[in-house]
Amino acid sequence: MSRELARRIAFTIGALLLFRLGAQIPIPGLDLPDVSPTRDLVSRLSIFALGLIPYLTAAIFVRLLAVVWRGLNSLERSGEGGRRKIARATLGLTLALAAFQAHGIASALTSIPGLVKNPDGWFVTTATASMVGGVFVLVWLGEQMTRYGIGNGLALILSAGFIVAIPENIAGVADLVRRGVISGNLVLGHVVFWIVSVVVIVLVEGARRNIRVQFAACSVGTRQLPERDAMLPIKLNSAGFLIPVTVAPRIFYLPLAFAGFILGGDHPLVAAAYRNLQLGQPAHVILVSIAVFVLALVYTAYVVDPEHTARSLADRGGTVPGVAPGEATADYLDRVVSLTTVVGAVYLTALQLIPEVFELYGIGLPYSMVVNGGAALVVVCTALDIKAQVRDVSLTKPGGVRR
């Protein structure tokens, strides 16, 4: 192991330990009981209670806006200055979303008897500020992990949150089997199902639609490069794994939260909406499916821009055999990307609906709310990303030169 790789791994482990430490720091002002049936739930009310969801929601909103507003899209492609402006706008929207969510949680906590020492306006203010600050600490920590550690920092934080819940879930399931509440065959079926699911995720995430590209002979300095062929790879799942599976299920909860804030949580319409949007309800299945599918399509359109790719090929003297350069190449790439994206969107939607199917058919286990298709996708893709980065760092000499 190289010294650089060891340093990056040590930094990543230290940052993850810092994240787990922060997750054990409760919101100030709570009166946590020493022993209580709800202790596990209350212990989750830490300064990191909001996690990264406000930031990821803000990021997808900005990027959706970039798809329909070409000025914003051009700003991001204009260089480092434009990207910094978009980053500041994303953080501003994160602040607004986090403050709204944190204020709602803090206000709700004051209505629980005996939980808050002094349920007044000062508690709501300090609790809101603590949770909002926790979001920005996680965003900063994720950026440092991406820059100085191994893997994608945001994905690592999400994965750590999923992984630490697995031992508790396994112990709970084992206890239910021991008491005869659930069948051992059902548990075995889930184990086999998740092994197959992980294999499918690995295969799909590595799948590419390769487009053959020909480059004309050209001169680079004093060198004459001959004609050559290359492959333009298009991922089956170009939308990635962070945005669609983590943000999509919460898109329709945000307007519902606003409605509850304005009308009140006990309003008949708000109560009916919450009741019909529970896991396993038909409305929840339909809305989650639509949200994941549409987000996958839209986000891929942002990440993979056929017009930009066609222009880049033309500038470098590259052509797709049998397709004219320029607009015809852009149209061809758009058709290929669209067909590939539909397959990827169906794949993401199917993964996200795994716990819904378990609930509908009554074959779920207590872990379904934590370990689901989206969580498995995040963890597996994070592991694949770490593997690729470890290989790259191991094959790179100091100074960025490949071995």
JOMO-V821639 format. One record per residue. N is the residue number from 0. RES is the residue in three letters. PHI is phi in degrees with one decimal (none if undefined). PSI is psi in whole degrees, 0 to 359 (999 if undefined). Layout:
n=(N/N)
res=(RES/RES)
phi=(PHI/PHI)
psi=(PSI/PSI)
This chain:
n=(0/1/2/3/4/5/6/7/8/9/10/11/12/13/14/15/16/17/18/19/20/21/22/23/24/25/26/27/28/29/30/31/32/33/34/35/36/37/38/39/40/41/42/43/44/45/46/47/48/49/50/51/52/53/54/55/56/57/58/59/60/61/62/63/64/65/66/67/68/69/70/71/72/73/74/75/76/77/78/79/80/81/82/83/84/85/86/87/88/89/90/91/92/93/94/95/96/97/98/99/100/101/102/103/104/105/106/107/108/109/110/111/112/113/114/115/116/117/118/119/120/121/122/123/124/125/126/127/128/129/130/131/132/133/134/135/136/137/138/139/140/141/142/143/144/145/146/147/148/149/150/151/152/153/154/155/156/157/158/159/160/161/162/163/164/165/166/167/168/169/170/171/172/173/174/175/176/177/178/179/180/181/182/183/184/185/186/187/188/189/190/191/192/193/194/195/196/197/198/199/200/201/202/203/204/205/206/207/208/209/210/211/212/213/214/215/216/217/218/219/220/221/222/223/224/225/226/227/228/229/230/231/232/233/234/235/236/237/238/239/240/241/242/243/244/245/246/247/248/249/250/251/252/253/254/255/256/257/258/259/260/261/262/263/264/265/266/267/268/269/270/271/272/273/274/275/276/277/278/279/280/281/282/283/284/285/286/287/288/289/290/291/292/293/294/295/296/297/298/299/300/301/302/303/304/305/306/307/308/309/310/311/312/313/314/315/316/317/318/319/320/321/322/323/324/325/326/327/328/329/330/331/332/333/334/335/336/337/338/339/340/341/342/343/344/345/346/347/348/349/350/351/352/353/354/355/356/357/358/359/360/361/362/363/364/365/366/367/368/369/370/371/372/373/374/375/376/377/378/379/380/381/382/383/384/385/386/387/388/389/390/391/392/393/394/395/396/397/398/399/400/401/402)
res=(MET/SER/ARG/GLU/LEU/ALA/ARG/ARG/ILE/ALA/PHE/THR/ILE/GLY/ALA/LEU/LEU/LEU/PHE/ARG/LEU/GLY/ALA/GLN/ILE/PRO/ILE/PRO/GLY/LEU/ASP/LEU/PRO/ASP/VAL/SER/PRO/THR/ARG/ASP/LEU/VAL/SER/ARG/LEU/SER/ILE/PHE/ALA/LEU/GLY/LEU/ILE/PRO/TYR/LEU/THR/ALA/ALA/ILE/PHE/VAL/ARG/LEU/LEU/ALA/VAL/VAL/TRP/ARG/GLY/LEU/ASN/SER/LEU/GLU/ARG/SER/GLY/GLU/GLY/GLY/ARG/ARG/LYS/ILE/ALA/ARG/ALA/THR/LEU/GLY/LEU/THR/LEU/ALA/LEU/ALA/ALA/PHE/GLN/ALA/HIS/GLY/ILE/ALA/SER/ALA/LEU/THR/SER/ILE/PRO/GLY/LEU/VAL/LYS/ASN/PRO/ASP/GLY/TRP/PHE/VAL/THR/THR/ALA/THR/ALA/SER/MET/VAL/GLY/GLY/VAL/PHE/VAL/LEU/VAL/TRP/LEU/GLY/GLU/GLN/MET/THR/ARG/TYR/GLY/ILE/GLY/ASN/GLY/LEU/ALA/LEU/ILE/LEU/SER/ALA/GLY/PHE/ILE/VAL/ALA/ILE/PRO/GLU/ASN/ILE/ALA/GLY/VAL/ALA/ASP/LEU/VAL/ARG/ARG/GLY/VAL/ILE/SER/GLY/ASN/LEU/VAL/LEU/GLY/HIS/VAL/VAL/PHE/TRP/ILE/VAL/SER/VAL/VAL/VAL/ILE/VAL/LEU/VAL/GLU/GLY/ALA/ARG/ARG/ASN/ILE/ARG/VAL/GLN/PHE/ALA/ALA/CYS/SER/VAL/GLY/THR/ARG/GLN/LEU/PRO/GLU/ARG/ASP/ALA/MET/LEU/PRO/ILE/LYS/LEU/ASN/SER/ALA/GLY/PHE/LEU/ILE/PRO/VAL/THR/VAL/ALA/PRO/ARG/ILE/PHE/TYR/LEU/PRO/LEU/ALA/PHE/ALA/GLY/PHE/ILE/LEU/GLY/GLY/ASP/HIS/PRO/LEU/VAL/ALA/ALA/ALA/TYR/ARG/ASN/LEU/GLN/LEU/GLY/GLN/PRO/ALA/HIS/VAL/ILE/LEU/VAL/SER/ILE/ALA/VAL/PHE/VAL/LEU/ALA/LEU/VAL/TYR/THR/ALA/TYR/VAL/VAL/ASP/PRO/GLU/HIS/THR/ALA/ARG/SER/LEU/ALA/ASP/ARG/GLY/GLY/THR/VAL/PRO/GLY/VAL/ALA/PRO/GLY/GLU/ALA/THR/ALA/ASP/TYR/LEU/ASP/ARG/VAL/VAL/SER/LEU/THR/THR/VAL/VAL/GLY/ALA/VAL/TYR/LEU/THR/ALA/LEU/GLN/LEU/ILE/PRO/GLU/VAL/PHE/GLU/LEU/TYR/GLY/ILE/GLY/LEU/PRO/TYR/SER/MET/VAL/VAL/ASN/GLY/GLY/ALA/ALA/LEU/VAL/VAL/VAL/CYS/THR/ALA/LEU/ASP/ILE/LYS/ALA/GLN/VAL/ARG/ASP/VAL/SER/LEU/THR/LYS/PRO/GLY/GLY/VAL/ARG/ARG)
phi=(none/-73.1/-64.4/-64.0/-64.3/-62.4/-64.3/-65.8/-64.7/-63.1/-63.9/-62.7/-63.1/-62.1/-66.5/-67.0/-64.6/-64.1/-62.6/-66.7/-64.3/-63.8/-70.0/-99.2/-91.3/-73.1/-60.0/-63.0/102.3/-84.4/-104.1/-78.6/-73.1/-69.3/-134.4/-163.3/-61.3/-99.8/-60.9/-62.6/-70.2/-64.2/-65.0/-80.1/-83.5/-100.9/-67.0/-100.5/-59.9/-79.7/62.8/-102.2/-58.8/-58.7/-68.7/-65.2/-64.0/-63.6/-63.4/-69.5/-64.1/-63.0/-75.3/-63.9/-64.6/-67.2/-69.1/-95.1/-116.2/-65.0/-62.8/-69.7/-63.2/-66.0/-62.3/-68.9/-83.6/-79.4/134.1/-63.9/-62.7/-65.6/-66.0/-66.6/-64.0/-66.1/-63.1/-66.6/-64.4/-63.5/-66.8/-63.4/-67.6/-59.3/-59.7/-64.8/-66.0/-65.1/-63.3/-63.7/-65.7/-64.5/-63.4/-63.9/-65.9/-62.5/-65.1/-66.8/-64.6/-67.9/-87.1/-90.7/-61.0/80.0/-85.9/-106.9/-62.8/-130.6/-74.7/-123.5/-63.9/-66.9/-62.4/-59.4/-66.4/-68.9/-66.0/-62.2/-63.4/-64.9/-69.6/-64.4/-60.6/-61.1/-61.5/-71.9/-64.2/-65.7/-62.2/-62.8/-62.6/-62.5/-65.1/-65.3/-66.0/-64.9/-78.7/-112.0/-109.7/-118.9/91.6/-83.1/-59.7/-63.2/-65.1/-64.6/-65.7/-63.0/-62.8/-60.8/-62.7/-73.4/-67.4/-66.2/-83.9/-64.4/-57.1/-63.2/-65.5/-62.3/-62.7/-65.1/-65.5/-62.0/-66.4/-66.3/-65.4/-61.6/-86.6/78.1/-72.6/-125.5/-83.2/-65.1/-65.5/-64.5/-63.1/-61.3/-61.8/-66.5/-60.7/-62.9/-59.8/-72.7/-63.6/-63.1/-61.8/-63.7/-61.6/-62.4/-61.2/-61.3/-66.0/-68.4/-66.4/-92.5/-75.3/-134.6/-104.4/-86.3/-108.0/-73.2/-129.3/-109.3/-110.5/-73.6/-62.5/-150.1/-107.6/-122.5/66.5/-93.5/-95.6/-110.1/-89.8/-77.8/-61.2/-150.2/-105.0/-146.7/-119.3/-101.3/-83.2/-121.3/-66.1/-65.3/-114.2/-75.9/-75.5/77.6/-131.8/-78.0/-68.8/-60.4/-82.2/-96.8/-96.3/-52.8/-63.2/-102.8/-61.8/-83.8/-78.4/-65.9/-59.6/-66.7/-65.9/-61.9/-62.5/-65.1/-67.9/-83.0/-88.7/102.9/-66.1/-94.7/-64.7/-54.5/-66.9/-66.0/-62.8/-65.7/-63.5/-61.7/-65.4/-84.5/-105.9/-75.8/-57.3/93.5/-78.1/-53.9/-62.4/-65.6/-59.6/-65.4/-67.4/-64.3/-60.7/-63.8/-62.6/-64.4/-62.5/-66.9/-61.9/-62.4/-65.3/-68.3/-67.9/-65.6/-61.4/-78.2/-74.4/-107.8/-101.0/-59.2/-64.3/-64.2/-64.9/-63.2/-65.9/-63.3/-63.0/-62.9/-64.4/-99.0/75.4/-101.1/-139.1/-89.7/-53.9/83.9/-125.6/-68.4/-64.8/86.7/-63.7/-63.3/-65.1/-61.6/-64.1/-63.8/-63.3/-63.3/-65.6/-64.2/-64.3/-63.5/-64.8/-66.3/-66.8/-60.6/-62.9/-63.4/-67.2/-63.7/-62.7/-64.6/-63.7/-62.5/-63.4/-68.6/-89.6/-55.6/-64.9/-63.4/-65.1/-58.5/-68.4/-61.8/-97.5/66.5/-117.4/-79.1/-119.4/-60.0/-81.8/-57.0/-75.4/-106.0/-96.1/-138.7/-60.7/-64.0/-64.1/-61.5/-62.9/-61.9/-66.0/-65.8/-66.8/-63.9/-63.3/-65.2/-66.2/-62.1/-58.7/-65.0/-70.1/-61.5/-63.5/-65.9/-66.7/-67.0/-94.1/-111.3/-80.5/-55.1/98.1/87.1/-91.4/-70.5/-70.5)
psi=(130/160/322/317/317/320/317/319/317/320/317/316/317/319/321/323/323/320/315/326/315/329/347/359/113/161/132/138/355/143/86/127/150/319/124/147/337/12/319/322/316/324/343/350/69/179/344/24/326/342/215/2/316/320/315/322/317/320/316/326/315/321/328/321/325/333/320/343/103/334/319/322/317/326/318/325/359/346/192/323/317/320/326/322/318/322/320/321/321/318/324/316/324/318/315/314/316/319/319/313/316/319/320/317/315/319/321/325/328/342/356/116/131/358/323/131/310/88/71/187/330/321/316/319/312/322/319/314/323/314/322/316/323/322/314/330/318/319/314/316/319/320/320/322/320/321/317/352/209/130/179/120/315/317/323/320/317/316/319/321/324/316/321/341/345/312/318/320/318/316/320/317/318/322/321/322/317/324/359/15/321/160/141/329/324/317/316/320/321/320/313/318/316/329/314/320/317/319/316/317/315/316/315/319/337/356/140/147/103/128/124/134/137/133/132/161/141/166/131/99/237/0/144/112/131/173/144/155/151/172/134/102/136/119/146/323/79/345/351/202/344/304/303/314/340/329/321/313/343/357/317/350/333/309/326/323/320/317/318/326/322/312/337/142/339/7/138/319/317/316/319/321/314/321/322/353/20/157/130/350/145/319/320/317/313/312/319/318/313/316/312/316/312/317/321/317/312/318/325/321/330/318/316/101/105/322/315/319/319/319/319/319/316/320/331/8/26/143/153/124/129/2/131/147/165/230/322/321/318/317/319/314/323/319/316/315/320/314/318/321/324/317/315/322/321/320/314/319/318/319/319/335/2/308/330/316/319/317/318/321/4/30/20/164/165/345/353/329/340/307/107/187/319/317/317/320/314/313/314/316/325/318/319/322/318/317/315/319/323/318/317/317/323/330/6/129/163/135/359/13/133/143/999)
